[in-house]
């Protein structure tokens, strides 16, 4: 995910070319884990810090992995973060070390908590997600063809339409190469230029986006169910991971394209929106680099008012090394954010403000999420 108003590149400690081996893999049920060995990425999730969180965070605002100085991307324009318009401002320095025993303890607690959630939300149908990917990608292309390339994208401050089209076309080619070639590493570190190829002339940019979209959809449809390749975090299978990831990637950026055109946001299926919240909380923020952290015990309850009981509740427990997410009811959460699941999905991805959602309780937890939860596209380096 890329967008927002923060620049910078992940430091050497975020090296992910070789991936790491993980022995926990999703089973398709939210929160259910089974032993497996899959290739997953080292952590690339980055948030941002703002003043005023000292009471909640203690003396370590956003302590996490190092991030380099702001700089230009090697490829295709500036490196921009994925915080969206409603994300926070950047942290300028981080502690590169987290206590080993704390990380081990958190991993054990996380596994136990996830096993005991009893969550019932099944992974969405792969075919439906690929069809959705095509639809959402075409909406981006249509909007891009109707707008001036220098038109601003309000949900991604600092971006114009050309940046948006370049990003989505680049990401689709990157994902298609990983799946189609069953790469066991992230090619952004070695062969990104080969995968993406030369950038087209501005007049051909929309066609280039469509070409990458159709190629990605075809590769995902043809991928074997037993595919094993590099991925950012565990899932039922590498194929399912990439179908889901690109479906949500494309949907979020479709919202960016619609906002650039001044349109109302097209409806998002409630089941798909809930799946996207699952992916964000259990996937991106299930990694040690999540900066949704607090030293004081607290619970942030996300409640979807339009989903059946047991399917629309997420309880986020920030710890000093990142959040734990549970699904069993907490009687007295410190903060509750509730509303339609579509609005929750877009707000949690920083594409909408929280104004149309009901927020009750300690506002520091809402501020913590808004300022530390952003997910960023890592700047590619061709070596």
N, C-alpha and C positions, 0 to 999 in steps of 0.2 A: 504494500500500500504506500502510495506516495502522494504528497500534497502538503499544504500547510505553509507556515511561515518560518520554519526553522531549517537552517542549513547545517552541514557537518557530515563527517564520514565516520563510520565505525572504526575504532582503532584495531591494532594488531591482535588484541586479546579477543576480538570477535571473529578471528579467522575461522572460516567454515568450509574451506575447499574440500577437506576430506570428510567432513561430517563427524559425528560421533555415534557409537553404538548404544542403543537404548533397549532395555529389556522389558519395557512396559509398552503395550500397544493397545489402542482402543479396539473395542469389539463391535462398535456400531451403536451400542447403547450409551447414552450420555453417562459418563462417569464410570463405566464398567471397564476394568483393565484385566488383561491376561498376559502371561509371559510370552514374549516374542522377541526376535532380534530384527530390528529394522534400522535403516540408516536415517538419521534425523539431523537436522542442522543444529549447530551451536546457536546460541541465542542472538537474535537480531532485534529484539523488541526494545524500543526506547521511549521513555516518556520525557516530560519536561517538568521543571520546578517553578514554583512561584512563591512569593513572600506570603507570610501569614499562615504557614502550615506548621510553625514550630511547635505548638502545643500538641499537635497530633503526631508529628514525626519525630519529636525529640531533637537531638543535636545532629542527626544525620539525614539531611534532606536529600533523598534520592540516591543514597550511596549505591553504586553499581559499577559496571564495567566502563573503562575509559572511552572517551570520544575525542577525536581529533579536532583541530581548528576548522572553522568554516572554510570551504574551498570549492572550486568548480569541479564538477564531475568530469571524468576522462571522456565520457560519451554523452552526447546529446543534451548539452545544456546544464543548468545548475542542479546540484543535488538538493532536493527538497524533501522535507519530512512528511509523514503521513498523518499529522495531527488534525488536519482539517481546520476550518475557520474557528471552531470553538475549542481548539486545543490551547495549551498554555505556552508560556515562554520557555526558552531553553535553559538547561543547566550548563554551566561552563566548565565544571570540573567534577570528577567523581573519584571515589575511592576504588582502586582496582582489585581489592582483596576482600572477600567475605570469609568469615571464620568457617573452616572446614567442618567442624562438629555441628555448627548451626545448619549448614547446608544438608548434612547427612540427616540430622533430626527432622528438618523440614521435609525431606524426601520421604522419610518413613511415615511421618504424620500425614502427608499428602496422599500417599497410597492407601493408608487406612481410611481416611476420610472419604476418598472417592469410592472405595469399595463398598462403603456402608450407606451411600446416599439413596439407593433404591430408585434412582432416576429411570424413567421409562421412555424418554424421547428417543425414538429410533433414528438412525441416519436416513437422510432423504434418498429417494430413488435416483440412481446415477443418471439414467436416461433423462429424467425430468430436469436434473441440474444442467446437463449438457444442452438441452433445448433452451433452458433459461439463459445459459451463457450466450448462446447465439442471439437470442432476442435482445438481451441487454447490450451486447456488443454492437448490434446493428443500430440500436437507439443512439449509442455514442457516435457512430459513424454518420448517421443522419443529422444529428445536431451539429457535429463538426463541419459537415458540408454546408450548413446553412449559416454558420457564424464566421465572422472574420477571424483569422488565425491569431490576431493580436487582441481579441476580445478577452476580458478578464474572466476568471473563474472565481466567483465570490466565496465559494466554500473552501477554496485553496488559495489563500492570500499569496500574492507573488507569482501565481501561475496565470498563463493565458491559454487559449484553446489549443494552440500548437503544442505547448508543454503537455497538456492532457492527452492529446492524440499520440504524441511521441511516447509518452509513458505507457499507455495501454498497449500500443503496438509492440513496444519493446518487451513488456512483461509477458505478453502472449507468446512471443517467439522464444523467450527464455524458458517458459514452462513447457512449451511443445518440444524443445530440444531435450530437456531433462527426462520427460516421459518417453518420447519417441526413440531416444538413444539409450534409455535406461541408465542414465549417468549416475554413478554413486557419489557424486560431489556436486557442489554448486559451481556452475561454469562461469559465474561472474568473476571468479578469481583467475581463470586461465584462458578462456576462449570466448569471452563475451562478444568480441567483435565478429568472430566467425559466425556465431549464432544469429546475431541481429542483422549483420550485413550493413551496407552503406545506407545512410538515410536518404529517403526519396526527396525529390524537389517538392516544394510546398504544394504545387498543383496536384501532386499525386499522393499526398499524405493520407487522405481519406481512403483511397483505394488500397494503400499499403496497410492501413489499419484493418480493413475488411479481409485482406489476404491473410494476415496473421491470425485473425479471429477464426476464419474457416479452417486454416491449417491446424490450429489448436484443437478445435472441436473434433476434427477428423482423427487426430492423434489420440485424443482421449477416448473416442468411441472404439478405436482399434486396439487400444492397450489391453493386454491380458489381465485377468483378474488377479493373477499371482505376481504382478509386476513388483519388483523391488528397485527403488531408486532413491536418490537424495530427497529429503523432505525436511521441513522446518521443525516439525514435532510429530509424535506418534499418531497413527490413525489405524483404522481397520486394515487398510492396504494402501500402498503408494498411489494406486489409481484413484481410489476413493478420495484420498487426501487432495490430489491435484484437481480433480473435478470440483470438489467442494471449495477449495481455495480460490480457484479462478472464477467460479460462479459468484462468490461474494466480492472478490476483487472488482469484477466487471460491474456488478450491481452498484457498488458504492460509487464507482467512477461514472456510471450512468447518471446517478443523482447529481454529481458535479456538473455533467454536461447539461442536464435539464436546468440547473440553477443558473448556468452561464447564459442560457437562452431565455431565462425569465419565466420558465414554465412551472406549473404545479408539478410536484413530485408524483410520478406514476406509482400506483399502488404496488406494494410488496406483499407477497403471500405470507400470512402469519406463520405458517410452519417454517418457511424459508427464513424469515426474520428471527425466529427462535433458534434455528440452527446456526445462524450467524452470531447470535449472542453466545451460544455454546462454544463456537469456534474461537471467538475472541477471548472469552474468560478461561476456558479449559485449555485452549491451544496456546495462543500468544502469551497469555498471562499465567500459564502453567509452567513457564520456563523461568530459570533462576534470574534472568536479566530483567524481569518485570520490575518496574519501579513504583508500583502501587504498594507502598510500604508504610508501616506505622509502628511505632514502639509501644503505643498504648493499645491494648486489646479493644477491638471495635468490630461491628458488623454492619455492612451496607446491604440492604435488602432491595433487590430489583424485582418488581412484581408486574407481570403483564396482566392487565385486567380483562383481556379478551381471549385468554387461553384457559382450558379446563384446569381444575385444581391439580397440583402436582406436575404440571407441564410448563408453568409460566413463572416460576420462582427461582431466583438465584441469590444465594447468601455469600457475599464476598467478605472474607476475613483477612484484612491486611495484616501482615506480620513484618518483622524487621528484615526479612529476606524476600518478601513478595507475598501475593495473596493466595489464600486457600479458598476454594469455592465448594460450597455444599448445597444440598437441595432439601434437606430436612428442616422443618420449621424452626425458627429461632423466635422465642416468645417476645423478646424485647430488643430488637435491633436498634442500633444507635441512629440510623438514618434509613428512610424508606423512599424509594423513587418508584412511582407507579404510573401506568398509563398503557395505551395500546402498544402491542409488541413491536409494530412497525416503527413507531416513534422512539421507543426504547432502543431499538437496533440502530437507528440513524443517530440518535443522541450519543449512545455509547461509542459509536465510531466517529464522533465529533463532526457530524454533518448537519446536525440541527442543535439549537440551544435546548436547554431543559425547560424553557418557559411554558410549553404546553403539557408538561408532566407535573404531577403532584409530588412535591418534595416535602417530607416531614422529618423532623429530628435535627441532628447535628449537621449544619451545612458544611463543616470542615471535611466530612467524608465526600460530599459532592465535589468540593474544590480539589480534594486529593485526586479523585478520578480525572477530573477535567485537566489537571495540570501534569499528571504523571502517566497517563495511560496510552499515549500515542504510539502507534506502530509505524516503523519507518522502513522505506526501501533502502537497502544498503547500496552505497555507491559502488559500481563495478570497477574493478581494476584489471586491466589486461596485462598479463606478464608473459 
